[in-house]
Amino acid sequence: MKRIGIVAKRGEPEAVKAVRDFVRRLKDRDFRFYVEKEAASILRIKGYPREDIPGKSDIIIVFGGDGTILSVARLVGSLGVPILGVNLGGLGFITEISKEEVGREIGKVFSGKCGFEERIMLLADVYRGRGRIIQHNALNDVVLNKSALSRMFELDIRVNGRFVSTFRADGLIVSTPTGSTAHSLSAGGPILYPTLESFLMTPICPHTLTSRPIVMPDTFILEATIKKGEDIYLTLDGQVGFPLKVNDRIKIRKADYKTRFIVLHDRDYFQILRTKLKWGE
């Protein structure tokens, strides 16, 4: 791992400082750094567009939080470049180490003493008329939701071509196990262990209270068709949005690739839940 991509949370001075300290720590070693443009311009070093970094890197180190990691995971996509998340504070479910741990832990990465954990991703294809108009990937979730002032909308759900139900709701969340502690959790969905190969469908404020979340094998293909409604959007990881129309069909399935995270600790997911969600307090 000689080519190191570095991405910092945008607009966060603490992230830029962490990048500067990291580059200084390794400047005398035989590494090539690919620092994204915004942080690089502040540090007065050569920078690269964020979208170009995965193709140049053997590893990407993300200084920020879960949101920054989600954006990088989507960019990495099928390239399979491993990601190490450095948490700068706040709620972090997928960051691996804190900024204070970087100095003593980073050597494990370059000495081969680290492990890897793979997480499934989702692909969402939107069909309008006879053709596909967009395709996006997501690590956390694919969400169909309405704008702030619009009413409930109606959608038909099919799984593997079989009709499931017609939902009237404020929205629908299709989540990976990684994303089960995000938007889906706040909508009443269960927590899935992050390495499970399954996904979760969670209605948002459904008109019928018996419309409950359901966990499905990740080999299934879910299709949602917009039957009624207006101002409806498809959102990916809460970061990328696309407007939908009546009769649009959205097919959601597991991607053929996974996100690879670098693991430096013997991770105890239940400890993470106790710490982040305050279980037992």
Backbone torsions as a table, in degrees:
resi	resn	phi	psi	omega
1	MET	NA	84.5	-177.6
2	LYS	-100.7	-20.8	-178.0
3	ARG	-105.7	112.6	-172.7
4	ILE	-110.5	115.7	172.0
5	GLY	-85.1	140.7	-178.5
6	ILE	-130.4	123.9	179.0
7	VAL	-124.0	133.6	-179.8
8	ALA	-119.2	147.2	176.5
9	LYS	-58.6	128.0	-175.8
10	ARG	-70.1	138.5	178.1
11	GLY	74.0	17.0	-177.3
12	GLU	-118.3	102.3	-179.0
13	PRO	-57.1	-34.1	-179.4
14	GLU	-64.4	-33.1	178.4
15	ALA	-68.9	-41.2	179.0
16	VAL	-64.4	-41.5	177.8
17	LYS	-61.3	-41.5	179.3
18	ALA	-64.7	-37.9	177.0
19	VAL	-63.9	-45.1	179.4
20	ARG	-59.3	-45.6	180.0
21	ASP	-64.1	-38.6	-178.8
22	PHE	-66.3	-46.5	-179.2
23	VAL	-64.0	-40.6	178.6
24	ARG	-62.8	-38.2	-177.3
25	ARG	-64.5	-31.1	-174.9
26	LEU	-110.8	9.7	-171.9
27	LYS	-65.1	-25.0	-178.0
28	ASP	-90.3	2.7	179.3
29	ARG	-102.7	164.7	-171.9
30	ASP	-82.9	68.0	178.9
31	PHE	-122.4	153.1	170.8
32	ARG	-112.5	129.5	-176.4
33	PHE	-106.0	135.7	175.6
34	TYR	-121.3	92.2	-174.8
35	VAL	-95.3	134.8	-178.2
36	GLU	-64.5	154.7	-167.1
37	LYS	-55.7	-46.0	-172.8
38	GLU	-61.7	-48.7	178.6
39	ALA	-67.5	-39.4	-177.8
40	ALA	-63.3	-37.8	-179.2
41	SER	-65.9	-36.0	177.3
42	ILE	-68.7	-36.2	-178.9
43	LEU	-85.3	-5.6	179.4
44	ARG	59.9	45.6	173.8
45	ILE	-128.1	169.3	-179.5
46	LYS	-65.0	135.8	-179.5
47	GLY	-123.1	167.2	-176.5
48	TYR	-136.1	146.3	174.5
49	PRO	-58.7	141.0	-177.4
50	ARG	-55.1	-39.2	-176.3
51	GLU	-69.1	-17.0	179.5
52	ASP	-89.1	-16.9	-171.8
53	ILE	-65.1	-42.5	-179.5
54	PRO	-57.2	-36.6	-178.7
55	GLY	-73.4	-12.6	-178.3
56	LYS	-105.7	-7.5	-165.6
57	SER	-113.8	149.3	169.2
58	ASP	-90.7	-21.8	-179.8
59	ILE	-153.8	146.9	175.7
60	ILE	-121.6	126.3	176.5
61	ILE	-105.2	124.7	-175.5
62	VAL	-109.2	119.3	176.4
63	PHE	-100.6	106.1	-177.6
64	GLY	169.2	-133.0	179.0
65	GLY	-134.0	-165.5	-177.5
66	ASP	-61.1	-36.9	-178.8
67	GLY	-61.1	-42.7	178.1
68	THR	-65.6	-39.2	178.3
69	ILE	-63.8	-40.6	178.9
70	LEU	-58.5	-43.9	-179.1
71	SER	-65.4	-37.8	178.9
72	VAL	-69.4	-40.6	179.7
73	ALA	-59.4	-39.5	178.6
74	ARG	-66.7	-37.9	178.2
75	LEU	-67.7	-40.2	-179.6
76	VAL	-64.1	-45.0	175.9
77	GLY	50.2	-124.5	-174.9
78	SER	-79.5	-3.2	-177.8
79	LEU	-70.5	-25.8	175.1
80	GLY	73.7	17.7	179.7
81	VAL	-69.7	126.5	-178.8
82	PRO	-69.3	148.3	-175.4
83	ILE	-120.3	134.3	172.2
84	LEU	-116.2	120.9	-179.4
85	GLY	-97.1	129.5	176.8
86	VAL	-111.2	115.3	-175.2
87	ASN	-83.0	131.1	179.4
88	LEU	-99.8	8.9	-179.7
89	GLY	124.2	160.3	-178.8
90	GLY	90.6	-169.9	-175.8
91	LEU	-80.8	112.6	-179.3
92	GLY	-128.5	108.3	178.9
93	PHE	-90.0	-27.5	-174.0
94	ILE	-117.1	-1.3	169.9
95	THR	-74.9	143.9	-171.9
96	GLU	-93.2	-41.5	-176.6
97	ILE	-134.9	162.3	174.6
98	SER	-88.6	165.8	-179.6
99	LYS	-63.7	-28.5	179.2
100	GLU	-70.5	-22.0	-177.9
101	GLU	-89.9	-10.4	-173.4
102	VAL	-56.4	-47.5	-175.2
103	GLY	-57.9	-41.3	-175.5
104	ARG	-92.2	-14.8	-175.0
105	GLU	-104.0	-23.9	-171.5
106	ILE	-65.1	-26.7	179.0
107	GLY	-60.1	-28.4	178.6
108	LYS	-62.5	-32.5	-178.2
109	VAL	-66.5	-46.1	-173.6
110	PHE	-84.8	-12.2	176.1
111	SER	-97.5	1.0	179.2
112	GLY	78.2	15.8	-178.3
113	LYS	-95.7	21.7	179.2
114	CYS	-108.8	163.9	174.6
115	GLY	-112.9	-179.5	179.9
116	PHE	-134.1	145.1	176.5
117	GLU	-128.5	130.7	-177.3
118	GLU	-104.4	138.6	178.3
119	ARG	-124.6	138.3	179.7
120	ILE	-69.4	153.4	173.5
121	MET	-120.8	161.9	177.7
122	LEU	-109.7	150.6	169.9
123	LEU	-116.9	134.8	176.6
124	ALA	-120.8	122.2	176.7
125	ASP	-111.2	131.3	177.4
126	VAL	-107.3	126.1	179.3
127	TYR	-111.6	132.3	177.0
128	ARG	-130.5	121.4	-172.9
129	GLY	68.2	-126.5	-176.3
130	ARG	-98.4	-4.1	-172.8
131	GLY	-127.9	159.6	174.4
132	ARG	-81.5	131.1	-177.1
133	ILE	-104.4	-27.3	175.8
134	ILE	-149.2	159.2	168.3
135	GLN	-139.5	132.3	177.1
136	HIS	-133.8	153.7	173.1
137	ASN	-109.2	165.1	-179.6
138	ALA	-154.2	143.0	175.1
139	LEU	-93.5	-38.3	-178.5
140	ASN	-89.8	-63.6	-172.3
141	ASP	-161.5	157.3	170.7
142	VAL	-113.8	124.9	-173.3
143	VAL	-125.6	133.7	168.0
144	LEU	-104.0	119.8	-178.1
145	ASN	-146.7	165.6	-177.6
146	LYS	-100.3	162.7	175.8
147	SER	-72.8	173.8	-170.5
148	ALA	-60.4	-33.2	-171.9
149	LEU	-105.9	-2.1	-177.4
150	SER	-84.6	163.1	-178.2
151	ARG	-88.1	-178.9	173.6
152	MET	-54.2	151.7	171.4
153	PHE	-122.3	169.2	-174.4
154	GLU	-119.3	135.0	179.1
155	LEU	-144.1	143.6	174.3
156	ASP	-91.8	138.2	179.6
157	ILE	-115.4	131.2	172.8
158	ARG	-126.7	144.2	175.5
159	VAL	-125.1	122.4	-176.7
160	ASN	53.2	37.4	177.5
161	GLY	83.7	-6.6	-179.2
162	ARG	-97.8	134.6	-179.6
163	PHE	-65.5	133.1	178.6
164	VAL	-104.0	-58.9	-177.0
165	SER	-173.3	165.8	168.4
166	THR	-105.6	120.6	-178.5
167	PHE	-102.5	138.2	162.9
168	ARG	-111.8	119.8	-172.4
169	ALA	-160.0	171.5	172.5
170	ASP	-78.2	-14.9	-179.7
171	GLY	171.2	-179.9	179.4
172	LEU	-143.5	132.6	178.4
173	ILE	-112.1	127.5	170.2
174	VAL	-112.7	115.8	-167.6
175	SER	-122.6	145.7	167.8
176	THR	-79.4	169.3	172.0
177	PRO	-57.5	-37.5	177.5
178	THR	-59.5	-41.1	-177.5
179	GLY	-83.6	-0.8	-177.2
180	SER	-67.4	-18.2	177.8
181	THR	-96.2	9.9	-179.3
182	ALA	-105.1	-124.9	-174.2
183	HIS	-57.5	-40.5	-178.0
184	SER	-60.3	-40.1	-179.2
185	LEU	-61.3	-42.0	-179.7
186	SER	-69.4	-19.9	178.0
187	ALA	-93.9	8.5	175.6
188	GLY	96.9	10.3	179.1
189	GLY	-79.4	162.0	179.7
190	PRO	-81.1	164.9	172.2
191	ILE	-88.7	129.0	176.0
192	LEU	-106.2	139.4	176.4
193	TYR	-60.1	133.3	-164.6
194	PRO	-64.1	-22.1	-179.1
195	THR	-96.3	4.6	175.8
196	LEU	-63.1	148.1	177.0
197	GLU	-103.6	78.0	-178.5
198	SER	-156.6	169.6	170.9
199	PHE	-139.6	170.5	-165.7
200	LEU	-127.9	132.1	175.4
201	MET	-111.3	120.2	-175.6
202	THR	-127.0	113.8	174.1
203	PRO	-68.7	147.2	175.7
204	ILE	-102.7	116.8	178.9
205	CYS	45.1	60.1	-178.5
206	PRO	-67.9	151.2	179.3
207	HIS	-65.2	-34.6	177.7
208	THR	-103.7	121.7	-173.9
209	LEU	-68.6	-14.4	176.9
210	THR	-80.3	-4.3	174.5
211	SER	-79.2	98.5	-171.5
212	ARG	-111.5	163.1	175.7
213	PRO	-61.1	150.7	178.0
214	ILE	-140.8	138.7	177.3
215	VAL	-97.9	133.6	-177.0
216	MET	-129.9	154.2	174.7
217	PRO	-61.1	146.4	-177.6
218	ASP	-76.2	2.1	173.5
219	THR	-83.5	-10.9	-179.1
220	PHE	-77.9	154.2	173.6
221	ILE	-117.1	123.8	-178.5
222	LEU	-102.1	135.7	177.7
223	GLU	-126.7	126.1	177.9
224	ALA	-116.4	130.2	178.2
225	THR	-116.4	126.4	179.4
226	ILE	-75.0	117.5	-178.2
227	LYS	-98.3	-41.6	179.1
228	LYS	-145.4	150.4	175.6
229	GLY	134.7	171.3	177.4
230	GLU	-147.7	161.4	-178.7
231	ASP	54.1	49.2	-179.8
232	ILE	-103.2	140.0	-176.4
233	TYR	-129.4	147.2	166.8
234	LEU	-97.3	127.0	177.2
235	THR	-125.8	142.7	-178.4
236	LEU	-114.6	118.7	178.8
237	ASP	55.9	22.0	-179.4
238	GLY	68.2	14.7	-173.0
239	GLN	-124.7	-27.2	-178.6
240	VAL	-121.5	132.1	-177.3
241	GLY	-125.9	152.8	179.0
242	PHE	-147.8	128.8	-178.6
243	PRO	-74.2	141.8	-179.8
244	LEU	-114.3	158.9	177.7
245	LYS	-123.7	162.5	174.9
246	VAL	-58.8	138.6	-178.0
247	ASN	80.0	-1.9	170.9
248	ASP	-63.8	143.3	176.5
249	ARG	-115.0	130.3	-179.8
250	ILE	-116.1	116.6	177.1
251	LYS	-101.7	127.5	-176.7
252	ILE	-122.9	127.9	-178.3
253	ARG	-148.9	168.3	176.0
254	LYS	-70.7	138.4	175.3
255	ALA	-70.3	158.8	178.6
256	ASP	-78.1	-1.3	-178.8
257	TYR	-131.3	165.7	-179.9
258	LYS	-126.4	157.6	170.4
259	THR	-80.6	134.0	178.7
260	ARG	-108.0	121.0	176.9
261	PHE	-105.9	140.3	173.8
262	ILE	-79.2	132.1	-179.1
263	VAL	-115.8	123.5	-178.6
264	LEU	-108.3	-14.5	-178.1
265	HIS	-119.8	162.6	169.2
266	ASP	-78.7	88.9	-168.4
267	ARG	-68.9	130.8	175.4
268	ASP	-111.7	101.5	-175.0
269	TYR	-63.4	-31.7	-179.3
270	PHE	-70.8	-29.4	173.3
271	GLN	-67.2	-38.8	176.7
272	ILE	-59.7	-44.0	179.4
273	LEU	-64.1	-40.8	178.2
274	ARG	-62.6	-39.5	-176.6
275	THR	-75.8	-48.0	-173.3
276	LYS	-79.1	-38.4	-176.9
277	LEU	-101.3	2.8	176.1
278	LYS	61.1	36.1	176.3
279	TRP	-60.4	138.1	176.8
280	GLY	83.8	2.3	-179.6
281	GLU	-104.4	NA	NA
